[in-house]
Amino acid sequence: MLNLRGDKLKHCTLSCLVARRCASWEVDVVGILKEILDLFGPGNAERSDIEANRIGISFSDITKNDDDCFRFCKQVY
């Protein structure tokens, strides 16, 4: 099981995992919507979360398996 400690590591890894299965633009839109919801709810909206999502999405193009998503994101976060 992955040990996802940091918030940005979670954003990056999850976006990469989902983008391996869905269109990149869809993953980006969902990430942006999540941050908008955080503006009006109990979450903490951060522009850097969107950047972490986009880094994860970019990694999805070069990963060979799901474990690569965590490994690549961990190098950044």
PDB file with one MODEL, atoms N, CA, C and O in Angstrom:
MODEL        1
ATOM      1  N   MET A   1       0.845  -1.197   0.000  1.00  0.00           N
ATOM      2  CA  MET A   1       0.000   0.000   0.000  1.00  0.00           C
ATOM      3  C   MET A   1       0.881   1.247   0.000  1.00  0.00           C
ATOM      4  O   MET A   1       1.922   1.295   0.655  1.00  0.00           O
ATOM      5  N   LEU A   2       0.446   2.232  -0.734  1.00  0.00           N
ATOM      6  CA  LEU A   2       1.201   3.469  -0.827  1.00  0.00           C
ATOM      7  C   LEU A   2       1.095   4.269   0.460  1.00  0.00           C
ATOM      8  O   LEU A   2       0.041   4.307   1.096  1.00  0.00           O
ATOM      9  N   ASN A   3       2.188   4.903   0.834  1.00  0.00           N
ATOM     10  CA  ASN A   3       2.199   5.763   2.014  1.00  0.00           C
ATOM     11  C   ASN A   3       2.189   7.210   1.533  1.00  0.00           C
ATOM     12  O   ASN A   3       3.242   7.811   1.320  1.00  0.00           O
ATOM     13  N   LEU A   4       0.999   7.757   1.367  1.00  0.00           N
ATOM     14  CA  LEU A   4       0.852   9.126   0.857  1.00  0.00           C
ATOM     15  C   LEU A   4       0.720  10.086   2.024  1.00  0.00           C
ATOM     16  O   LEU A   4      -0.377  10.284   2.548  1.00  0.00           O
ATOM     17  N   ARG A   5       1.816  10.676   2.430  1.00  0.00           N
ATOM     18  CA  ARG A   5       1.807  11.546   3.604  1.00  0.00           C
ATOM     19  C   ARG A   5       1.430  12.981   3.278  1.00  0.00           C
ATOM     20  O   ARG A   5       0.595  13.571   3.963  1.00  0.00           O
ATOM     21  N   GLY A   6       2.034  13.547   2.245  1.00  0.00           N
ATOM     22  CA  GLY A   6       1.822  14.957   1.967  1.00  0.00           C
ATOM     23  C   GLY A   6       0.642  15.211   1.041  1.00  0.00           C
ATOM     24  O   GLY A   6       0.317  14.394   0.180  1.00  0.00           O
ATOM     25  N   ASP A   7       0.017  16.348   1.235  1.00  0.00           N
ATOM     26  CA  ASP A   7      -1.148  16.723   0.430  1.00  0.00           C
ATOM     27  C   ASP A   7      -0.805  16.814  -1.051  1.00  0.00           C
ATOM     28  O   ASP A   7      -1.549  16.304  -1.888  1.00  0.00           O
ATOM     29  N   LYS A   8       0.307  17.452  -1.385  1.00  0.00           N
ATOM     30  CA  LYS A   8       0.677  17.608  -2.800  1.00  0.00           C
ATOM     31  C   LYS A   8       1.034  16.256  -3.412  1.00  0.00           C
ATOM     32  O   LYS A   8       0.734  16.009  -4.580  1.00  0.00           O
ATOM     33  N   LEU A   9       1.666  15.386  -2.640  1.00  0.00           N
ATOM     34  CA  LEU A   9       1.969  14.031  -3.110  1.00  0.00           C
ATOM     35  C   LEU A   9       0.680  13.280  -3.425  1.00  0.00           C
ATOM     36  O   LEU A   9       0.607  12.541  -4.406  1.00  0.00           O
ATOM     37  N   LYS A  10      -0.333  13.475  -2.589  1.00  0.00           N
ATOM     38  CA  LYS A  10      -1.640  12.844  -2.832  1.00  0.00           C
ATOM     39  C   LYS A  10      -2.269  13.378  -4.118  1.00  0.00           C
ATOM     40  O   LYS A  10      -2.754  12.608  -4.946  1.00  0.00           O
ATOM     41  N   HIS A  11      -2.257  14.690  -4.277  1.00  0.00           N
ATOM     42  CA  HIS A  11      -2.840  15.296  -5.481  1.00  0.00           C
ATOM     43  C   HIS A  11      -2.136  14.785  -6.731  1.00  0.00           C
ATOM     44  O   HIS A  11      -2.784  14.382  -7.697  1.00  0.00           O
ATOM     45  N   CYS A  12      -0.815  14.805  -6.706  1.00  0.00           N
ATOM     46  CA  CYS A  12      -0.030  14.381  -7.857  1.00  0.00           C
ATOM     47  C   CYS A  12      -0.292  12.915  -8.189  1.00  0.00           C
ATOM     48  O   CYS A  12      -0.582  12.572  -9.335  1.00  0.00           O
ATOM     49  N   THR A  13      -0.188  12.062  -7.187  1.00  0.00           N
ATOM     50  CA  THR A  13      -0.333  10.621  -7.414  1.00  0.00           C
ATOM     51  C   THR A  13      -1.731  10.257  -7.885  1.00  0.00           C
ATOM     52  O   THR A  13      -1.885   9.498  -8.842  1.00  0.00           O
ATOM     53  N   LEU A  14      -2.743  10.786  -7.228  1.00  0.00           N
ATOM     54  CA  LEU A  14      -4.109  10.461  -7.611  1.00  0.00           C
ATOM     55  C   LEU A  14      -4.422  10.958  -9.021  1.00  0.00           C
ATOM     56  O   LEU A  14      -5.072  10.257  -9.797  1.00  0.00           O
ATOM     57  N   SER A  15      -3.966  12.153  -9.351  1.00  0.00           N
ATOM     58  CA  SER A  15      -4.204  12.675 -10.704  1.00  0.00           C
ATOM     59  C   SER A  15      -3.523  11.815 -11.750  1.00  0.00           C
ATOM     60  O   SER A  15      -4.087  11.563 -12.815  1.00  0.00           O
ATOM     61  N   CYS A  16      -2.321  11.366 -11.454  1.00  0.00           N
ATOM     62  CA  CYS A  16      -1.607  10.477 -12.367  1.00  0.00           C
ATOM     63  C   CYS A  16      -2.365   9.168 -12.550  1.00  0.00           C
ATOM     64  O   CYS A  16      -2.559   8.707 -13.675  1.00  0.00           O
ATOM     65  N   LEU A  17      -2.792   8.572 -11.437  1.00  0.00           N
ATOM     66  CA  LEU A  17      -3.524   7.303 -11.507  1.00  0.00           C
ATOM     67  C   LEU A  17      -4.800   7.421 -12.326  1.00  0.00           C
ATOM     68  O   LEU A  17      -5.091   6.562 -13.158  1.00  0.00           O
ATOM     69  N   VAL A  18      -5.560   8.484 -12.092  1.00  0.00           N
ATOM     70  CA  VAL A  18      -6.822   8.667 -12.809  1.00  0.00           C
ATOM     71  C   VAL A  18      -6.561   8.987 -14.279  1.00  0.00           C
ATOM     72  O   VAL A  18      -7.280   8.506 -15.155  1.00  0.00           O
ATOM     73  N   ALA A  19      -5.544   9.793 -14.551  1.00  0.00           N
ATOM     74  CA  ALA A  19      -5.232  10.161 -15.934  1.00  0.00           C
ATOM     75  C   ALA A  19      -4.727   8.967 -16.753  1.00  0.00           C
ATOM     76  O   ALA A  19      -4.771   8.998 -17.982  1.00  0.00           O
ATOM     77  N   ARG A  20      -4.257   7.935 -16.090  1.00  0.00           N
ATOM     78  CA  ARG A  20      -3.879   6.714 -16.811  1.00  0.00           C
ATOM     79  C   ARG A  20      -5.121   6.014 -17.364  1.00  0.00           C
ATOM     80  O   ARG A  20      -5.015   5.174 -18.257  1.00  0.00           O
ATOM     81  N   ARG A  21      -6.301   6.359 -16.833  1.00  0.00           N
ATOM     82  CA  ARG A  21      -7.539   5.679 -17.202  1.00  0.00           C
ATOM     83  C   ARG A  21      -8.555   6.589 -17.887  1.00  0.00           C
ATOM     84  O   ARG A  21      -9.467   6.109 -18.560  1.00  0.00           O
ATOM     85  N   CYS A  22      -8.396   7.902 -17.715  1.00  0.00           N
ATOM     86  CA  CYS A  22      -9.361   8.874 -18.250  1.00  0.00           C
ATOM     87  C   CYS A  22      -8.612   9.939 -19.041  1.00  0.00           C
ATOM     88  O   CYS A  22      -7.385  10.023 -18.992  1.00  0.00           O
ATOM     89  N   ALA A  23      -9.359  10.738 -19.760  1.00  0.00           N
ATOM     90  CA  ALA A  23      -8.753  11.828 -20.525  1.00  0.00           C
ATOM     91  C   ALA A  23      -8.111  12.848 -19.583  1.00  0.00           C
ATOM     92  O   ALA A  23      -8.679  13.195 -18.547  1.00  0.00           O
ATOM     93  N   SER A  24      -6.935  13.318 -19.954  1.00  0.00           N
ATOM     94  CA  SER A  24      -6.193  14.272 -19.123  1.00  0.00           C
ATOM     95  C   SER A  24      -7.003  15.528 -18.824  1.00  0.00           C
ATOM     96  O   SER A  24      -6.976  16.033 -17.702  1.00  0.00           O
ATOM     97  N   TRP A  25      -7.721  16.032 -19.818  1.00  0.00           N
ATOM     98  CA  TRP A  25      -8.489  17.259 -19.609  1.00  0.00           C
ATOM     99  C   TRP A  25      -9.598  17.036 -18.585  1.00  0.00           C
ATOM    100  O   TRP A  25      -9.941  17.952 -17.837  1.00  0.00           O
ATOM    101  N   GLU A  26     -10.154  15.842 -18.546  1.00  0.00           N
ATOM    102  CA  GLU A  26     -11.199  15.543 -17.562  1.00  0.00           C
ATOM    103  C   GLU A  26     -10.628  15.548 -16.145  1.00  0.00           C
ATOM    104  O   GLU A  26     -11.253  16.056 -15.214  1.00  0.00           O
ATOM    105  N   VAL A  27      -9.461  14.989 -15.999  1.00  0.00           N
ATOM    106  CA  VAL A  27      -8.812  14.955 -14.682  1.00  0.00           C
ATOM    107  C   VAL A  27      -8.485  16.375 -14.235  1.00  0.00           C
ATOM    108  O   VAL A  27      -8.658  16.713 -13.064  1.00  0.00           O
ATOM    109  N   ASP A  28      -8.018  17.198 -15.153  1.00  0.00           N
ATOM    110  CA  ASP A  28      -7.707  18.589 -14.832  1.00  0.00           C
ATOM    111  C   ASP A  28      -8.961  19.338 -14.385  1.00  0.00           C
ATOM    112  O   ASP A  28      -8.925  20.065 -13.392  1.00  0.00           O
ATOM    113  N   VAL A  29     -10.052  19.169 -15.096  1.00  0.00           N
ATOM    114  CA  VAL A  29     -11.309  19.845 -14.746  1.00  0.00           C
ATOM    115  C   VAL A  29     -11.796  19.407 -13.368  1.00  0.00           C
ATOM    116  O   VAL A  29     -12.216  20.242 -12.566  1.00  0.00           O
ATOM    117  N   VAL A  30     -11.745  18.125 -13.092  1.00  0.00           N
ATOM    118  CA  VAL A  30     -12.194  17.631 -11.779  1.00  0.00           C
ATOM    119  C   VAL A  30     -11.325  18.220 -10.662  1.00  0.00           C
ATOM    120  O   VAL A  30     -11.838  18.592  -9.607  1.00  0.00           O
ATOM    121  N   GLY A  31     -10.020  18.302 -10.893  1.00  0.00           N
ATOM    122  CA  GLY A  31      -9.131  18.897  -9.893  1.00  0.00           C
ATOM    123  C   GLY A  31      -9.448  20.359  -9.633  1.00  0.00           C
ATOM    124  O   GLY A  31      -9.439  20.810  -8.488  1.00  0.00           O
ATOM    125  N   ILE A  32      -9.725  21.091 -10.689  1.00  0.00           N
ATOM    126  CA  ILE A  32     -10.091  22.501 -10.541  1.00  0.00           C
ATOM    127  C   ILE A  32     -11.418  22.633  -9.798  1.00  0.00           C
ATOM    128  O   ILE A  32     -11.555  23.467  -8.904  1.00  0.00           O
ATOM    129  N   LEU A  33     -12.386  21.812 -10.170  1.00  0.00           N
ATOM    130  CA  LEU A  33     -13.688  21.850  -9.481  1.00  0.00           C
ATOM    131  C   LEU A  33     -13.553  21.527  -8.000  1.00  0.00           C
ATOM    132  O   LEU A  33     -14.238  22.119  -7.167  1.00  0.00           O
ATOM    133  N   LYS A  34     -12.673  20.590  -7.673  1.00  0.00           N
ATOM    134  CA  LYS A  34     -12.455  20.234  -6.268  1.00  0.00           C
ATOM    135  C   LYS A  34     -11.933  21.437  -5.494  1.00  0.00           C
ATOM    136  O   LYS A  34     -12.360  21.679  -4.365  1.00  0.00           O
ATOM    137  N   GLU A  35     -11.022  22.187  -6.084  1.00  0.00           N
ATOM    138  CA  GLU A  35     -10.491  23.371  -5.405  1.00  0.00           C
ATOM    139  C   GLU A  35     -11.545  24.466  -5.284  1.00  0.00           C
ATOM    140  O   GLU A  35     -11.566  25.189  -4.288  1.00  0.00           O
ATOM    141  N   ILE A  36     -12.412  24.599  -6.272  1.00  0.00           N
ATOM    142  CA  ILE A  36     -13.516  25.566  -6.181  1.00  0.00           C
ATOM    143  C   ILE A  36     -14.450  25.177  -5.042  1.00  0.00           C
ATOM    144  O   ILE A  36     -14.892  26.033  -4.276  1.00  0.00           O
ATOM    145  N   LEU A  37     -14.751  23.885  -4.930  1.00  0.00           N
ATOM    146  CA  LEU A  37     -15.589  23.428  -3.816  1.00  0.00           C
ATOM    147  C   LEU A  37     -14.927  23.719  -2.474  1.00  0.00           C
ATOM    148  O   LEU A  37     -15.608  24.065  -1.509  1.00  0.00           O
ATOM    149  N   ASP A  38     -13.621  23.584  -2.408  1.00  0.00           N
ATOM    150  CA  ASP A  38     -12.900  23.883  -1.169  1.00  0.00           C
ATOM    151  C   ASP A  38     -13.038  25.348  -0.771  1.00  0.00           C
ATOM    152  O   ASP A  38     -12.994  25.675   0.415  1.00  0.00           O
ATOM    153  N   LEU A  39     -13.204  26.235  -1.758  1.00  0.00           N
ATOM    154  CA  LEU A  39     -13.398  27.656  -1.444  1.00  0.00           C
ATOM    155  C   LEU A  39     -14.657  27.889  -0.626  1.00  0.00           C
ATOM    156  O   LEU A  39     -14.707  28.791   0.210  1.00  0.00           O
ATOM    157  N   PHE A  40     -15.677  27.068  -0.872  1.00  0.00           N
ATOM    158  CA  PHE A  40     -16.980  27.271  -0.235  1.00  0.00           C
ATOM    159  C   PHE A  40     -17.305  26.236   0.831  1.00  0.00           C
ATOM    160  O   PHE A  40     -18.386  26.272   1.418  1.00  0.00           O
ATOM    161  N   GLY A  41     -16.397  25.330   1.084  1.00  0.00           N
ATOM    162  CA  GLY A  41     -16.648  24.275   2.055  1.00  0.00           C
ATOM    163  C   GLY A  41     -15.548  24.212   3.084  1.00  0.00           C
ATOM    164  O   GLY A  41     -14.803  25.170   3.287  1.00  0.00           O
ATOM    165  N   PRO A  42     -15.458  23.059   3.734  1.00  0.00           N
ATOM    166  CA  PRO A  42     -14.477  22.915   4.817  1.00  0.00           C
ATOM    167  C   PRO A  42     -13.047  22.680   4.332  1.00  0.00           C
ATOM    168  O   PRO A  42     -12.124  22.657   5.146  1.00  0.00           O
ATOM    169  N   GLY A  43     -12.848  22.508   3.050  1.00  0.00           N
ATOM    170  CA  GLY A  43     -11.513  22.228   2.520  1.00  0.00           C
ATOM    171  C   GLY A  43     -10.628  23.460   2.484  1.00  0.00           C
ATOM    172  O   GLY A  43     -11.061  24.565   2.813  1.00  0.00           O
ATOM    173  N   ASN A  44      -9.387  23.255   2.082  1.00  0.00           N
ATOM    174  CA  ASN A  44      -8.413  24.329   1.987  1.00  0.00           C
ATOM    175  C   ASN A  44      -8.026  24.492   0.522  1.00  0.00           C
ATOM    176  O   ASN A  44      -7.212  23.729   0.003  1.00  0.00           O
ATOM    177  N   ALA A  45      -8.604  25.478  -0.136  1.00  0.00           N
ATOM    178  CA  ALA A  45      -8.338  25.702  -1.561  1.00  0.00           C
ATOM    179  C   ALA A  45      -6.933  26.265  -1.741  1.00  0.00           C
ATOM    180  O   ALA A  45      -6.562  27.260  -1.118  1.00  0.00           O
ATOM    181  N   GLU A  46      -6.158  25.609  -2.606  1.00  0.00           N
ATOM    182  CA  GLU A  46      -4.799  26.063  -2.865  1.00  0.00           C
ATOM    183  C   GLU A  46      -4.483  25.933  -4.356  1.00  0.00           C
ATOM    184  O   GLU A  46      -4.726  24.893  -4.969  1.00  0.00           O
ATOM    185  N   ARG A  47      -3.947  26.988  -4.912  1.00  0.00           N
ATOM    186  CA  ARG A  47      -3.544  26.959  -6.318  1.00  0.00           C
ATOM    187  C   ARG A  47      -2.462  25.897  -6.546  1.00  0.00           C
ATOM    188  O   ARG A  47      -2.398  25.284  -7.611  1.00  0.00           O
ATOM    189  N   SER A  48      -1.621  25.691  -5.542  1.00  0.00           N
ATOM    190  CA  SER A  48      -0.548  24.708  -5.666  1.00  0.00           C
ATOM    191  C   SER A  48      -1.082  23.278  -5.766  1.00  0.00           C
ATOM    192  O   SER A  48      -0.391  22.393  -6.272  1.00  0.00           O
ATOM    193  N   ASP A  49      -2.294  23.048  -5.294  1.00  0.00           N
ATOM    194  CA  ASP A  49      -2.920  21.728  -5.468  1.00  0.00           C
ATOM    195  C   ASP A  49      -3.201  21.468  -6.947  1.00  0.00           C
ATOM    196  O   ASP A  49      -3.012  20.355  -7.438  1.00  0.00           O
ATOM    197  N   ILE A  50      -3.650  22.500  -7.647  1.00  0.00           N
ATOM    198  CA  ILE A  50      -3.920  22.364  -9.081  1.00  0.00           C
ATOM    199  C   ILE A  50      -2.614  22.085  -9.826  1.00  0.00           C
ATOM    200  O   ILE A  50      -2.581  21.271 -10.748  1.00  0.00           O
ATOM    201  N   GLU A  51      -1.551  22.759  -9.425  1.00  0.00           N
ATOM    202  CA  GLU A  51      -0.245  22.509 -10.050  1.00  0.00           C
ATOM    203  C   GLU A  51       0.210  21.069  -9.790  1.00  0.00           C
ATOM    204  O   GLU A  51       0.737  20.417 -10.691  1.00  0.00           O
ATOM    205  N   ALA A  52       0.011  20.573  -8.574  1.00  0.00           N
ATOM    206  CA  ALA A  52       0.372  19.186  -8.253  1.00  0.00           C
ATOM    207  C   ALA A  52      -0.454  18.217  -9.097  1.00  0.00           C
ATOM    208  O   ALA A  52       0.059  17.201  -9.565  1.00  0.00           O
ATOM    209  N   ASN A  53      -1.732  18.536  -9.288  1.00  0.00           N
ATOM    210  CA  ASN A  53      -2.580  17.704 -10.151  1.00  0.00           C
ATOM    211  C   ASN A  53      -2.012  17.664 -11.571  1.00  0.00           C
ATOM    212  O   ASN A  53      -1.933  16.599 -12.183  1.00  0.00           O
ATOM    213  N   ARG A  54      -1.627  18.803 -12.077  1.00  0.00           N
ATOM    214  CA  ARG A  54      -1.124  18.878 -13.455  1.00  0.00           C
ATOM    215  C   ARG A  54       0.217  18.151 -13.617  1.00  0.00           C
ATOM    216  O   ARG A  54       0.488  17.569 -14.668  1.00  0.00           O
ATOM    217  N   ILE A  55       1.036  18.188 -12.593  1.00  0.00           N
ATOM    218  CA  ILE A  55       2.288  17.427 -12.643  1.00  0.00           C
ATOM    219  C   ILE A  55       1.972  15.936 -12.702  1.00  0.00           C
ATOM    220  O   ILE A  55       2.577  15.198 -13.480  1.00  0.00           O
ATOM    221  N   GLY A  56       1.024  15.497 -11.879  1.00  0.00           N
ATOM    222  CA  GLY A  56       0.606  14.095 -11.909  1.00  0.00           C
ATOM    223  C   GLY A  56       0.048  13.689 -13.262  1.00  0.00           C
ATOM    224  O   GLY A  56       0.341  12.606 -13.767  1.00  0.00           O
ATOM    225  N   ILE A  57      -0.756  14.565 -13.842  1.00  0.00           N
ATOM    226  CA  ILE A  57      -1.323  14.293 -15.169  1.00  0.00           C
ATOM    227  C   ILE A  57      -0.201  14.143 -16.193  1.00  0.00           C
ATOM    228  O   ILE A  57      -0.243  13.248 -17.037  1.00  0.00           O
ATOM    229  N   SER A  58       0.796  15.013 -16.118  1.00  0.00           N
ATOM    230  CA  SER A  58       1.899  14.928 -17.082  1.00  0.00           C
ATOM    231  C   SER A  58       2.681  13.626 -16.911  1.00  0.00           C
ATOM    232  O   SER A  58       3.172  13.068 -17.892  1.00  0.00           O
ATOM    233  N   PHE A  59       2.800  13.142 -15.683  1.00  0.00           N
ATOM    234  CA  PHE A  59       3.495  11.878 -15.444  1.00  0.00           C
ATOM    235  C   PHE A  59       2.728  10.690 -16.020  1.00  0.00           C
ATOM    236  O   PHE A  59       3.328   9.674 -16.371  1.00  0.00           O
ATOM    237  N   SER A  60       1.421  10.812 -16.117  1.00  0.00           N
ATOM    238  CA  SER A  60       0.617   9.676 -16.585  1.00  0.00           C
ATOM    239  C   SER A  60       1.011   9.238 -17.993  1.00  0.00           C
ATOM    240  O   SER A  60       0.821   8.080 -18.364  1.00  0.00           O
ATOM    241  N   ASP A  61       1.556  10.158 -18.767  1.00  0.00           N
ATOM    242  CA  ASP A  61       1.963   9.839 -20.138  1.00  0.00           C
ATOM    243  C   ASP A  61       3.242   9.003 -20.202  1.00  0.00           C
ATOM    244  O   ASP A  61       3.502   8.346 -21.209  1.00  0.00           O
ATOM    245  N   ILE A  62       4.033   9.025 -19.139  1.00  0.00           N
ATOM    246  CA  ILE A  62       5.317   8.322 -19.173  1.00  0.00           C
ATOM    247  C   ILE A  62       5.385   7.134 -18.206  1.00  0.00           C
ATOM    248  O   ILE A  62       6.401   6.441 -18.139  1.00  0.00           O
ATOM    249  N   THR A  63       4.308   6.906 -17.466  1.00  0.00           N
ATOM    250  CA  THR A  63       4.314   5.786 -16.521  1.00  0.00           C
ATOM    251  C   THR A  63       4.014   4.480 -17.241  1.00  0.00           C
ATOM    252  O   THR A  63       3.266   4.445 -18.218  1.00  0.00           O
ATOM    253  N   LYS A  64       4.608   3.419 -16.742  1.00  0.00           N
ATOM    254  CA  LYS A  64       4.363   2.090 -17.288  1.00  0.00           C
ATOM    255  C   LYS A  64       3.362   1.313 -16.443  1.00  0.00           C
ATOM    256  O   LYS A  64       2.765   0.343 -16.909  1.00  0.00           O
ATOM    257  N   ASN A  65       3.183   1.750 -15.189  1.00  0.00           N
ATOM    258  CA  ASN A  65       2.241   1.098 -14.283  1.00  0.00           C
ATOM    259  C   ASN A  65       1.843   2.087 -13.189  1.00  0.00           C
ATOM    260  O   ASN A  65       2.402   3.179 -13.088  1.00  0.00           O
ATOM    261  N   ASP A  66       0.882   1.692 -12.383  1.00  0.00           N
ATOM    262  CA  ASP A  66       0.376   2.583 -11.339  1.00  0.00           C
ATOM    263  C   ASP A  66       1.443   2.945 -10.309  1.00  0.00           C
ATOM    264  O   ASP A  66       1.461   4.071  -9.811  1.00  0.00           O
ATOM    265  N   ASP A  67       2.322   2.015  -9.985  1.00  0.00           N
ATOM    266  CA  ASP A  67       3.369   2.298  -8.996  1.00  0.00           C
ATOM    267  C   ASP A  67       4.290   3.432  -9.446  1.00  0.00           C
ATOM    268  O   ASP A  67       4.827   4.167  -8.617  1.00  0.00           O
ATOM    269  N   ASP A  68       4.468   3.571 -10.760  1.00  0.00           N
ATOM    270  CA  ASP A  68       5.292   4.664 -11.283  1.00  0.00           C
ATOM    271  C   ASP A  68       4.719   6.024 -10.907  1.00  0.00           C
ATOM    272  O   ASP A  68       5.473   6.970 -10.683  1.00  0.00           O
ATOM    273  N   CYS A  69       3.405   6.133 -10.836  1.00  0.00           N
ATOM    274  CA  CYS A  69       2.790   7.418 -10.468  1.00  0.00           C
ATOM    275  C   CYS A  69       3.302   7.875  -9.105  1.00  0.00           C
ATOM    276  O   CYS A  69       3.718   9.022  -8.944  1.00  0.00           O
ATOM    277  N   PHE A  70       3.269   6.979  -8.136  1.00  0.00           N
ATOM    278  CA  PHE A  70       3.741   7.320  -6.797  1.00  0.00           C
ATOM    279  C   PHE A  70       5.235   7.620  -6.825  1.00  0.00           C
ATOM    280  O   PHE A  70       5.691   8.597  -6.230  1.00  0.00           O
ATOM    281  N   ARG A  71       5.982   6.784  -7.510  1.00  0.00           N
ATOM    282  CA  ARG A  71       7.440   6.939  -7.542  1.00  0.00           C
ATOM    283  C   ARG A  71       7.838   8.276  -8.167  1.00  0.00           C
ATOM    284  O   ARG A  71       8.694   8.974  -7.625  1.00  0.00           O
ATOM    285  N   PHE A  72       7.232   8.640  -9.292  1.00  0.00           N
ATOM    286  CA  PHE A  72       7.566   9.913  -9.945  1.00  0.00           C
ATOM    287  C   PHE A  72       7.127  11.106  -9.093  1.00  0.00           C
ATOM    288  O   PHE A  72       7.875  12.072  -8.941  1.00  0.00           O
ATOM    289  N   CYS A  73       5.925  11.037  -8.544  1.00  0.00           N
ATOM    290  CA  CYS A  73       5.430  12.154  -7.717  1.00  0.00           C
ATOM    291  C   CYS A  73       6.261  12.304  -6.446  1.00  0.00           C
ATOM    292  O   CYS A  73       6.485  13.422  -5.981  1.00  0.00           O
ATOM    293  N   LYS A  74       6.711  11.207  -5.891  1.00  0.00           N
ATOM    294  CA  LYS A  74       7.521  11.264  -4.671  1.00  0.00           C
ATOM    295  C   LYS A  74       8.837  11.983  -4.938  1.00  0.00           C
ATOM    296  O   LYS A  74       9.393  12.597  -4.027  1.00  0.00           O
ATOM    297  N   GLN A  75       9.346  11.922  -6.162  1.00  0.00           N
ATOM    298  CA  GLN A  75      10.587  12.632  -6.494  1.00  0.00           C
ATOM    299  C   GLN A  75      10.369  14.143  -6.476  1.00  0.00           C
ATOM    300  O   GLN A  75      11.310  14.903  -6.247  1.00  0.00           O
ATOM    301  N   VAL A  76       9.138  14.579  -6.714  1.00  0.00           N
ATOM    302  CA  VAL A  76       8.821  16.009  -6.723  1.00  0.00           C
ATOM    303  C   VAL A  76       8.373  16.482  -5.341  1.00  0.00           C
ATOM    304  O   VAL A  76       8.725  17.579  -4.908  1.00  0.00           O
ATOM    305  N   TYR A  77       7.594  15.644  -4.655  1.00  0.00           N
ATOM    306  CA  TYR A  77       7.018  16.029  -3.360  1.00  0.00           C
ATOM    307  C   TYR A  77       7.514  15.130  -2.254  1.00  0.00           C
ATOM    308  O   TYR A  77       7.133  15.307  -1.097  1.00  0.00           O
TER     309      TYR A  77
ENDMDL
END
